[in-house]
Amino acid sequence: MPLDAIIISDSGVKTMSGTNPLKLLLDGRIADVQVVLNYLKHQGKVLAPIEGDGVSSWASAPKLNGISLLHYLTSQKFEVELIDSYYEEQEEFRRLLKDTPRAVIISTTYIPNKPTLKKLVDDIRELAPDIFIIVGGPLIYLSYLMLQRSSENNYDTESAKNDFLFLNVNDEPSANLYIISLLGEKILCEALRNLKEGKPINRLPNSATLLGKKYNFFQRMDEISEPADFFIDWKLLPGKIFKSKVIPMQASNGCPYQCAFCNFAKDRKLTFVKPLDQLVNELKAVAIRGVRHVWFVDDNFRLGKDDLNNVCRRIIAEGIEIEWMTFVRAGALNNVDMQLLRRAGCIEVQLGLESADTMILKNMNKKASPQQYSEVLRLLLSTGINCSCYFISGFPGETDETAQKTREFIKRHEYPELEGYLSWSLYPFVLSPLSPIYEPDMRKEYKLTGYMQKWKHRTMDSDRAREHVLKTFLGLQNSGPIYRGDNLSILKSLGPRQRKKFEAIRHSLSKAAWTGLLERQRIMESFKQIFPSHDN
């Protein structure tokens, strides 16, 4: 029986973090802790196999967008397979093509622009010229929103015409069907059924097709989310999903906040908090499948609902022995019992702090303060919960002085004496279409010109923002950038004190590599302070 479809979660394109390219490399590999051990074992070379690589790390978790599609389509009796990262799994993709799938489904959750999508589609066409390709997800939905804004004379869609679909019908991806929806699973099912039954696939609601040099858009219909749309029966999924022992999960969907830099597509009708019983049942289900770490991918854990203490008590009472990480707004932690949070398995909290300057936070519409950030960080770190913090350099209003204020804030909160570890990712401000700051009135207020990574406003430009990213990177000593590929079990075996020493050494070496020649002997001697037994 032929496959109905192959799902592709991600192409594998890296993020726009300004600190990712600055991380330490060993023999061409990012210096995750398991890579360091391999490097020491082989006297300055990284040789396969790397023990502990690709498992038990946050980066090893499969993408939830693909898992959700796999689950939904499987529950609807379709035969589907999942490719988590296309360019890393091309051999598996070729193998699946031998099962003569009827379609390839591409989710654009992690595909940033039209050129990236086109390259992916072109690569698929080389292997399967006639296969039916269906594309949906945020990039397609945002492209449609940009098309709607293109009729406004003072809204800059011209700069964006090569990054979004529908605006400039030139050099388009050769996909057969685009689903324009934030909740398009039902339309996807209808398309797959038509393919299976040999019926034409046209005029589906909330969809578009390209004919020659013109897109045809079909009837727009409102979609309402239902609780079942966010439920995953993990028992139905194949074992390979759980291979890394790390799984992404949602405790809620959506975000009610309107941060000025954010262009995430939001629809309040799709905002949803998962019932606690359902959340607990899903945690139990993945634990049975061997999962040891869960990454809650909420924008703000349970939408900041004031029930985190209850969630923690329930996890403890149910005896769920899973460690987890989540994004949460600092303000949502005001009344949380941090000791309870840690006992419930929370080992890391992600915090979008963005800046430590009151004025910049106000400009961003963050509804937060540096004082609040400071209090939350100290409470979490003193409890032994690690904090990974995200900062933006160069948002309108930023000056050398405000950037220095953020840099000094990070230094003050490295806290080498506390049990928890502080890590960070530094992003140059990106002027993203459909974000509030991209609106004409906001541009006028800040004298903001440019597009995406290249911009200028009254007090700074993009080149200067990148300089501050590097200056902050080089100026910190007792913390370091986020290494999501680190094997969590190896890190845990070090203990808090040795882990902090390891992180400080790794960051010191990455700074040395950036500023000049870093010799192999220095790397070996530095890391042997942490791993003396690997001195072979």
N, C-alpha and C positions, 0 to 999 in steps of 0.2 A: 504494500500500500504506500503510495507516495506521501511525502510530507505535505501538509497544508502550507507550512511557512517556516522560514528561519527568522528568528528575531535577533536584531543587532542592538545591543544596549548602548554601545559607545564605540567611537572610532579609535580612541586612544590619544587624542590631542591633549597636551599639557595645559595647566591653568595659567592665568596671567599674573600669578604672584611674582612680585619683584624679588623675592628671596629664594625662590626655587633654583634659579640658575647659579646662585652663590653657594649652594651646599657643597660639602666636601665630596670629591670623587676619588675612588680608589680603583685604579686600573680600568677607568672608564665607567665604573658603577657607582651610583649614589651610595655613600658610606653608611647604610643601615647597619645596625649592630651585628647582624648575622654575616654581613659582607666583611665587616671589620675582623671578625673571628676567622673567616676564611682567608683573609689577607695575611693575618698573622700565621696561620697554619701553614701557608704555602710561601712564607718568607718574602712577602711583598708582591704577590700575584693573587689574582682572584680566579680560581679554577672551579669549574662545575664538577660535581653538584655542590651547591651552597646549602648546607644544612640549616633548616628553619626558614628558608626563603620562600616567599609566596604563600605562607600559612601564618596564622596567629598574628597578623598585623592588620591595622585598620585598612591599609591599602589593599589587602588581599580579599576584602569583602566584595562579593559580586554586587553589581548595581541594582538598586531596588526597582528602577523603571522597567528593566528587562524581566526581573522576577515577577513583578505585578502583571505584566503582559502574559508571561508564560503561564502563570496561575489562572488568569482569567480565561485565556483561550483554551487551556486544558480543561477547565471546568465546563466549557461550552462544547466539549467533545472534539476539539480540533487536535490534529497531530502536529505539534510544533517542537522545535528545538531552539536553544538559546546560545548565542555567541555574545559573551560579555564585553570583550574588547577586540574589535575586528583585526587590527594590525598585529595583535599578539596571538591571534587564533586563526590565522588564515589557512593553516593546514587542516584544522578541524572544519572550517567552512568548506574547503574543497571536498572533504570527505562527505559532508552532509549534502553537497550538491549531487552526489551519486545516488541519493534517494529521490532525485527528481522532484524537488519541492515546487509547489505551484507559485509561491511568492516569497519575497524577502521583505520583512517589515523593519524599517529603520526608525528608532526613537531618537529625537534630537535634543533630549535633555542635556547631553554633554557635548553637543555639536554647536560651536559658537557662531558660525556664519555660513553663507552660501558657498564660498570656495572650498571649505572643509567638507561640506555635504557633497558638492560636485565631485571632488576627488574620490570620496568613498563610493558614490554611485558609479563613477567611471571604472573604478577598480573592480566592482562587482560585475559590471557589464563585460569586462574583459574575460571573466571566468564563466559568466552565464548571460550571453548577449540578449536572450529572449525572455528572461525571467521577469515576472510582474513585480515591480517594486512599489511598495506603499510607504509613504513617509508621513510621520505625524510628530506631535510634541511641541515644546515651547518655541523653537525657532520658526516653525510654520505658523503658529498662532500669532507670534509677535510680528512676523512678516505681513500677515493680514491686517494687523492693527496699524502697521506703518503705511500700508496701502491706503487705509482709510484716512490717515493724517496727511497723505500726499496732496489732498485737495486744498489744504490750508496754506496760503501763500507765505506765512511767516514761520512755518514749522519746517525745519531742515530735514527733508528726506533725501535731498540730492546727494549729500555726503554719504548716505547709507545705502545708495542704490546697488552697490556691488556686494554688500554684506547680507542683504535680505532678499528673499524671493519676491516676485510679483511687481517690484518697482521698476526694474530695468530688465526687460525680457531679452536677455542676451547671455549666451554661454550658460544656459540653464542646465541643472541636473536632469538626466533623462529618466526621471521617475515616472511611473504611470498614474499614480494617484496621491494627492496630498489631502490629509485629514486636518481640518482647521478647527481644532477643539482642544480644550483642556481636559476633556473627559470623553475621548473618542472611541472607547472600546466597543460600544454597540455598533457604531458605524463600521469599525474594522471587522467585526464579526459578519456583518451583512456583505461586505466586500469579499471576504473569504468564502462565504457560502455561495455567492454568485460565481466565483472562480471554480469552486468545486463542482457546481452544477452546469458549468458552461454557459452561464448567462452573462450578458453584457454588464460591465461595471461603469455605469455613468449615471449622472444626476443623483448621486447619493447626497443626502443633506450634509451640510458642513464640510464639503469637500471641494476640491478643484482639480482640473486636469489641464495639461498643456497641449494645445493643438497648434502646431506650427509656431508662430510668434505671438500667440495669444492664450492667456489663461482663461478658462471657463469656470466661473464660480457658481455653485448651486445653492439651493435654498438654505438660509440660515435658520437654525432652530435652537431654542434655549435648552440647556441640559441641566438636570437637577441631580445632585449626588445623593446616593443612598448609602446607609451603613455598610451594606454588602460590598460596595465599591472599594472599601478600604480594608476589607478582611482578607487575609491570606490563610488558607488551610495548608500549612507547611507539610502535612503528611502526604499531600498529593505531588510534591515536587521531587525531582530526581536527586539521587545522592550527591552528584557532582556540585550541586548548589552549596552543599555544606562542607565541601572538601577543606576549605581554609579554616573551618571552625569559627568563622566570624561572619555575621549576618547583619545587613541593614534592616531597619524596621521603622515604621511610623507609629507614633502615639497620637499624632494629630496631623491635619493637613491645612495648609494655608497660613497666612500671616495678616493680622489686622493693622499692622503698622505701615507707615508711609515714609520710610527713610528716603531722603532726597536723592541719594546716589543709586538706589535700587530700581532695576527695571524688570524684576520678576513679575510675570503675568499673574494677576490676582483677581479672583472672582469670589466675592463673599458667599455666593450660593454653594461654593465648593469647600468652604471652611468647615472643618469637622474635627471633633475630639473623640478619639476611640474610647468606648466604654471600658472601665477598668477591668471588668470581668474578661472582656475579649482580649485586652492587652496581656493580662496574666496568662490566659490560655495559650496565646501565641508564644509567650516566653517559655512556657512549659513544653510546648510542642517542639521548639527549636532546640531546647536543652536535651530532649529525647533523641534528637538527630545528631547530638555530639557537639553542638555549638557551645563555645565557652565565652564568647564576646559578642555583644550586640551594640551596633552603632545606630542610635536613634537619629534619623535624618530630618527631624522636624526643624522648621525655621526657628521655632521657639517652643520648647518642650511642652506639649499639651496646651499650646497657645498661651502659656503663662498662667493657666488656670491654677487657682490657689488650692491645689490638692496634692502637691508633691510629697508632703509628709505622709499623707494617706497612701499614696502609691508605694512609697518606700516601706511602710509598715506591712502592706499587703504582700510585697515581694518577699520580705523577711518571713512573714507568717506562712507563706506557701513553700518555703524552703527552696526557692529558686537560686541556684548557685551559678549565676551568670554575672560577669563583669560588664559594665556598659559605659557608654559615653554619649553625650547629647549636647546640642546647641541649646542655650537658654539665655534669655535677657537677664542682665544683672538685677534689674528691678524685681524679677520674678523669684529671686532668691532671698528677699528681705526677711521673710518669716520662716525660712526653711531650717530645720534642725540638721546641721552639717554632719554631725556624728551619725545620725540616722541615715542620711544620704549615702555616706560611705559604707555603713553596714549593709545597706541594700544593694551594694555592688557597684555603685558609681565610682569609677576610677579616674574619670577625666570629664571636665566641663569645657565646652567651646564657648567663647565669649566674643561677640562682635563689638569690641570697644571703640574702634575706629580712631579716636583721638583722646588726648587728655586735656584739651583746651575747652573751656566752657562755651566760648563763642562758636567754635567750630562745631561742637555737638549741637548747639542751637541751630546753626545753619543747616546741619544735616537732618534736623527734626528727629534727633535720637531720643528725646525725652529721657535723658539720663545726665548724670554729673560725674566728674572725676572723683569726687568724694565718695559717691556711691560705689564706683568701680573699686576704689582703694579698699573700702571696707569688705566688699565681697571677696576680692582676691585674697586678702589676708585670712579671712575665715576659711575659705576653701583650702588654701595651701597649708594652713596650720593643722587642718584636719587630715591632711595627706591626700587630698584630691588634686590631681594635676590640672593645670589650666592652660589651654591653648587659646591664645588671644590673636585677634585679627585687627590690623590697623591700616588706615588709608592715609597716604601722604599726598598733600596738594589739593584737597578739597577747597572750593572757593572760600576765600577768607584766610586761607593758610599763609603764613609768613615764616621766615626763618625762625622767629621767636616762638611761634606756636608749635612748629615742628620740633624745636629743641625741648619744649615743654613735654611733648609726648615721649621723646627719647629719655628724658630724665625720669619720667613717670615709670617707664619700663625698668630702668636701672633700680629705682627705689623698691620695686616689687619683685625683684629676682629672688630675694629672701633665701640665700644659700643655707641658712640655719633651719628653715622649716622643712617638713617632710615632703610636701607637695612640690612638683616641679613646674616652672613657668616656661612655656615655649610660645612662639609667635610666628605669624606670617605677615609680611609687610607688602602692601599693594600700592603702587602709584594710582592715584585717582584716575578713573576711566569715565569719560563723558559719554554715557550710554544712551542711545535713543530710547524713548519711552520712559525714562526715569524722570522724576519731578524736576531735577536740576537741568534737564535738557529742554524744558519748556521755555518759550520765547521770553516770558516775563522774568524768569529766573536768570536767563542769560543776560538780559539787559541790566538787571540789578547788579550783577557781579562783573559786567563787561567781559563775559565769558564767550570765547570763540574757539573753534576747532571741532574735533570729532574723535571719539574713542581715546586712543593713547596719545594723541597729539593735540594739545590745547593750550590756552593762555587765558588768564583772568587778571583782575586788577592787581593782585598781590603776588602771583607766582605763575610759572609755566611748567609744562610737563617735564622738560629737561631738568629743571631745578627740583621737582618732586622726586625724580629718580635719583638725583644726587643725595637727597635726604634719606631715601631708602638705604643706599649704600653706606652713608654716614652712620645711620642707626645700626645697621648690621655690624659694622666694624667697631662700634663704640660699646657694645654689650659684651659682658664677660661671664656672667654666672647664669646665663640662659642661652637659648639657641633657637634656630628655626625649627619648625615642625617637620619631623621625619615620619610620615605616615607609614613607611615601609618597614619600620623597626618591628622585629619579632617581639611581641608583648611578653611572652613567657621568658625570653632571655633577659629583657629589661627587668622584669619582676625579680628574677633570680639574683640580680645585682644588689637589691635593697636600695632604699632611698638615698643613702649617703654616697654609695658607689655609683649609682646611676647619675647623680648630679655631677660627680667628678668626671664620669665618662662624657656627659653632655658638654661640660666645660672644655674638656680636651678636644672633643670633636669640633666644637665651634672655634676654638683657638687655631686648630689646624686649617679649618676652612678659611679663616681670615688670612692666615699665612699664605695659603695657596692663591688667594685673590691678590694679595699685595706683592707677591714675588715667588721665587722658586721654592717649592716644598720638596725636600729630599726624602726618599724612601726611609732612610735610617731614622730620621726624626719621627716619622709617622709610626714606625715600629716601636721605637723606644717609648713614645708617648702613650700608645695604647697598651703596652705591656705593663704599665702601672695599674691598669684595671684588670687585665687578663694575663697575669704572669705565667699561668700554666700552659699558655699557648706559645711559649718560647721554645720552639722545637729545634 
